[in-house]
């Protein structure tokens, strides 16, 4: 592979705890995790909480829980940047003492008045000295003998930035706190990160960070900037396009492996294959397959991928997942049914649903009996003839000694033949009686699982 050196791979996912884990950040975490697993390397999680005003522990906990749900735990203890303030300050002092950084006493108001809004810094304080009691920021001194910064991106290829496009950028604020571009270099270097895999929105940071690596004498990692995820409009993904928080997908009944499958294929290709197990993704993933163009989030495609993963699960596994992840009281809500009945019903419904939440809702609705019947279905299928046929069928079925799918199917089909009616004219009323609607699994399956007593009770309720 051309995307990995001979050294042991070590990557990191470094979210800021200023909100719940965003779907775009999940894909960045996933590509790091898959890359590490593919190369038998190390995946680390670092919480970048140096912005003390916006960072909250509740968001850090939420991010960590989301990663655990997805199965992407850190291979080493999670690192919080806020615990290393003194280390960062020591490196600031190192650059100051070596003349690679300097104190800038220009206030934001002075800069705006002198340079105008958004203009590059004019290096005025490179050679000035001020009293120690005046507030200052620390700026990195761009090397005078450097014209360009060039690096090879493992996805985008060679990228060159002229030094003239940069200015002496700030590495420490006036309160002494270090800025993002500085601390991320210190952390990646001291954590021995070999590959920095992140979104393309960070490309403009990379030249500055490379200059800092060089100034501090650190080895420079390899960089890979993955394309962004956009909404259908072509703009940045928003809540109108899809839920942006991972926790919402969990609550709505998406399986973690399905979300991982979909996000992995969002910008990464491997032939025509669409459905992957986690093991297959780990085996096949390579940065060579990551495209350069932005990807478009397609909610319907995600729903389809999720449905395919649901179908592959055993019904016992799905039952356990519902209890563990969606509703701890699920079995109590179905207490009149045996576990065998519930598993059998999951067998029926898992082929028809797109999410585990839909499966959950379907079973709860079936258990609670139809409170109301679909009006259009009743108008189309329920009349006096239908009620007479249902009554006669109940009397016939009462004599069945074995209540199972084969005997029910044989008896009902013979009944239809004897009455000289179409199967649908009795099957659809039965379906309405059992579920309240005309869309459901097959009636022979439903009658078998619900049992004779419950089936009769529901059919008789419809007749009345």
SVG drawing of the C-alpha trace seen along z (x, -y; Angstrom):
<svg xmlns="http://www.w3.org/2000/svg" viewBox="-75 -53 92 86">
<polyline fill="none" stroke="black" stroke-width="0.4" points="0.0,0.0 1.2,-3.5 -0.8,-5.0 1.2,-3.6 4.9,-3.7 6.8,-0.9 6.2,-2.3 3.4,-1.1 0.2,-3.0 -1.1,-5.2 -4.1,-7.5 -6.4,-9.6 -9.9,-11.0 -10.0,-14.4 -13.5,-15.9 -14.3,-19.0 -16.9,-18.6 -19.1,-21.5 -22.0,-19.4 -23.1,-15.8 -21.2,-13.7 -22.0,-14.9 -22.5,-12.5 -19.6,-14.0 -17.3,-13.6 -18.4,-10.0 -17.1,-9.3 -13.8,-10.9 -13.6,-8.7 -14.6,-5.7 -11.9,-6.2 -9.3,-6.5 -10.6,-3.4 -10.8,-1.3 -7.3,-2.5 -5.9,-1.5 -7.6,1.9 -6.7,2.7 -3.0,2.1 -3.2,3.6 -2.3,0.2 -3.6,-1.9 -6.7,-4.1 -6.8,-6.9 -9.5,-9.3 -8.4,-12.8 -11.0,-15.2 -10.0,-18.7 -11.4,-20.8 -9.1,-23.8 -12.1,-26.0 -13.2,-26.1 -16.2,-28.4 -17.9,-26.1 -16.6,-22.7 -18.9,-20.7 -18.3,-17.3 -21.8,-16.2 -20.9,-16.5 -17.6,-14.6 -19.5,-11.8 -22.1,-11.8 -19.3,-11.6 -17.6,-8.7 -20.9,-6.9 -21.7,-7.3 -18.3,-5.9 -18.8,-2.9 -22.2,-2.3 -20.5,-2.2 -17.8,0.1 -15.0,-2.4 -13.4,-2.6 -10.0,-4.1 -7.1,-1.6 -5.5,-3.6 -6.9,-5.8 -8.8,-8.8 -6.8,-12.0 -8.2,-15.4 -6.3,-18.4 -7.2,-20.5 -5.0,-18.3 -1.9,-19.4 -1.9,-23.2 1.5,-23.4 3.0,-21.2 1.7,-23.5 3.0,-26.6 6.4,-25.0 6.5,-24.6 5.4,-28.2 8.3,-29.3 10.6,-27.1 9.7,-28.9 10.0,-32.3 13.4,-31.5 14.6,-30.3 13.3,-33.4 10.8,-31.3 7.9,-33.1 7.4,-36.6 5.0,-38.6 2.6,-40.8 1.1,-43.7 -1.3,-44.9 -4.8,-44.9 -7.6,-43.7 -8.9,-47.3 -5.4,-48.6 -5.1,-45.9 -8.5,-46.7 -7.7,-50.4 -4.3,-49.9 -4.9,-47.0 -8.6,-46.8 -10.8,-43.8 -9.4,-40.4 -6.1,-41.6 -2.8,-39.8 -0.7,-40.8 2.1,-43.3 4.8,-41.8 5.1,-45.1 5.9,-43.5 8.7,-41.3 11.2,-43.8 9.4,-45.7 9.5,-45.4 6.8,-46.5 6.4,-46.7 5.6,-43.3 2.2,-44.5 0.6,-45.1 -1.5,-42.2 0.0,-40.3 -0.5,-37.3 2.2,-35.0 2.7,-34.8 4.7,-32.2 7.4,-33.8 7.2,-32.6 10.7,-31.5 12.2,-34.2 14.1,-31.7 11.0,-29.7 8.8,-30.4 6.4,-27.5 5.0,-24.7 4.4,-21.5 3.0,-18.2 1.7,-15.0 -1.9,-14.4 -2.7,-10.6 -6.0,-11.4 -5.6,-14.7 -2.0,-14.4 0.6,-17.2 -0.5,-20.5 1.6,-23.6 0.9,-26.8 3.0,-29.9 4.3,-31.4 3.0,-34.8 -0.5,-33.5 0.2,-33.1 1.0,-35.6 2.7,-35.4 -0.2,-33.5 -1.2,-33.4 -0.2,-30.3 -1.2,-31.6 -4.0,-34.0 -3.7,-37.0 -4.9,-34.9 -2.0,-32.4 -4.2,-29.7 -2.8,-28.0 -4.8,-27.9 -5.9,-24.9 -3.2,-24.8 -0.5,-24.8 -1.9,-22.2 -2.9,-19.8 0.8,-19.7 2.1,-19.2 -0.4,-16.4 0.0,-14.6 3.8,-14.7 4.0,-13.6 1.3,-10.9 3.4,-9.6 0.6,-9.9 1.7,-8.6 -1.3,-9.5 -3.6,-12.5 -6.9,-11.6 -9.5,-14.4 -12.0,-16.4 -11.0,-18.7 -12.1,-21.7 -8.7,-21.3 -6.6,-21.6 -5.8,-25.3 -4.5,-24.5 -2.0,-21.9 0.7,-24.3 0.8,-26.2 1.0,-22.9 3.8,-21.6 5.8,-24.8 5.2,-24.2 6.4,-20.6 9.6,-21.8 10.2,-24.6 9.8,-22.3 11.9,-19.5 9.1,-17.0 8.6,-14.3 5.8,-15.3 3.0,-12.7 1.3,-11.8 -1.9,-13.7 -5.1,-12.6 -8.0,-14.9 -11.3,-13.2 -14.1,-14.9 -17.0,-16.5 -20.6,-15.2 -23.2,-17.5 -26.9,-17.6 -29.0,-17.0 -29.0,-20.8 -25.2,-20.7 -24.8,-22.7 -23.3,-21.6 -25.3,-18.8 -28.0,-20.2 -30.9,-18.9 -33.2,-19.4 -31.2,-16.8 -30.7,-14.3 -30.3,-14.0 -26.8,-15.3 -26.3,-13.8 -25.4,-10.1 -27.6,-9.7 -30.7,-10.4 -29.9,-7.5 -29.5,-5.2 -32.9,-6.3 -34.6,-6.0 -33.5,-2.3 -30.4,-2.3 -28.0,0.5 -24.4,-0.6 -23.0,1.7 -25.5,0.3 -24.5,-3.3 -20.9,-2.3 -21.5,-0.5 -23.3,-3.5 -20.8,-6.1 -17.9,-4.0 -19.3,-3.8 -20.0,-7.6 -16.8,-8.7 -15.0,-5.3 -15.6,-2.7 -14.8,1.0 -16.2,2.3 -19.9,2.6 -20.4,4.0 -22.8,2.0 -23.4,4.2 -20.4,4.9 -19.8,6.6 -17.4,4.8 -14.9,7.5 -15.1,7.0 -14.7,3.2 -11.6,3.7 -10.2,6.2 -10.9,4.1 -10.5,0.5 -7.7,-1.6 -7.2,-5.4 -6.6,-4.5 -10.4,-4.0 -11.4,-7.4 -12.5,-9.8 -11.6,-13.5 -15.2,-14.8 -17.6,-15.6 -20.3,-13.0 -24.0,-13.5 -26.0,-12.1 -29.0,-10.0 -31.4,-9.2 -33.3,-6.6 -30.0,-4.8 -29.2,-4.7 -32.6,-3.2 -32.1,-0.5 -28.7,0.4 -30.1,0.6 -33.0,2.9 -30.5,5.2 -28.5,5.5 -31.7,6.1 -32.6,9.0 -29.2,10.6 -29.7,10.6 -31.2,13.5 -34.5,12.6 -33.1,13.5 -30.3,11.0 -32.8,8.3 -34.9,8.9 -31.9,8.5 -30.9,5.4 -34.3,3.8 -34.2,4.5 -30.6,3.3 -30.6,0.2 -34.2,-1.0 -36.4,0.0 -35.4,2.0 -39.1,2.5 -40.0,3.9 -40.7,7.5 -42.9,6.2 -45.0,4.4 -45.5,7.8 -45.9,9.8 -48.8,11.9 -46.6,13.3 -43.9,15.9 -40.4,15.2 -41.0,17.8 -44.0,15.8 -42.0,12.6 -39.1,14.2 -41.4,15.7 -43.1,12.3 -39.7,10.7 -39.0,13.4 -42.1,12.1 -41.6,8.4 -37.8,8.0 -38.2,8.6 -40.7,5.7 -39.1,2.9 -36.4,0.4 -35.4,-0.3 -35.4,1.4 -37.7,-1.3 -40.3,-0.3 -39.9,3.3 -40.5,2.2 -43.5,0.1 -45.0,2.9 -44.8,5.4 -46.2,3.0 -49.1,2.1 -49.8,5.8 -49.8,6.7 -52.2,3.9 -54.8,5.1 -56.4,2.7 -57.8,-0.3 -59.2,-1.5 -59.4,0.0 -58.1,-1.6 -61.1,-3.3 -60.3,-2.7 -59.6,0.9 -62.9,1.4 -64.8,-0.4 -63.2,1.9 -63.3,5.3 -65.8,5.3 -69.5,5.9 -72.2,8.2 -71.0,11.0 -67.5,10.7 -68.9,10.8 -70.9,13.9 -67.9,15.6 -65.8,14.7 -68.4,16.2 -68.6,19.4 -64.9,19.7 -64.5,19.3 -66.9,22.2 -64.9,24.3 -61.6,23.4 -62.9,24.2 -62.8,27.9 -59.1,27.8 -57.1,30.1 -53.8,28.7 -53.3,24.9 -50.3,24.4 -49.6,22.7 -50.1,25.8 -53.4,26.8 -54.7,23.2 -53.7,22.6 -55.3,25.9 -58.5,25.3 -59.0,21.7 -58.2,22.5 -60.8,25.3 -63.3,23.0 -62.8,20.4 -63.2,23.1 -66.4,24.4 -67.9,20.9 -66.8,20.1 -65.2,16.9 -61.7,15.5 -59.0,16.0 -58.6,12.2 -62.2,11.8 -61.5,13.7 -57.8,13.1 -58.0,9.3 -60.8,9.2 -58.7,11.5 -55.7,9.3 -57.8,6.2 -59.1,8.0 -55.6,9.1 -53.7,5.9 -56.2,3.1 -54.8,2.8 -54.4,4.7 -50.5,4.5 -49.0,7.1 -47.1,10.4 -49.1,13.4 -52.3,14.3 -51.4,18.0 -48.2,17.0 -50.0,14.4 -52.9,16.7 -50.4,19.4 -48.3,17.1 -51.1,15.2 -52.8,18.5 -56.4,19.7 -57.9,17.8 -56.4,14.4 -57.1,14.8 -60.8,15.6 -61.1,12.7 -59.8,10.2 -61.9,11.6 -65.1,11.6 -64.3,8.0 -64.3,7.0 -67.6,8.8 -69.3,7.0"/>
</svg>
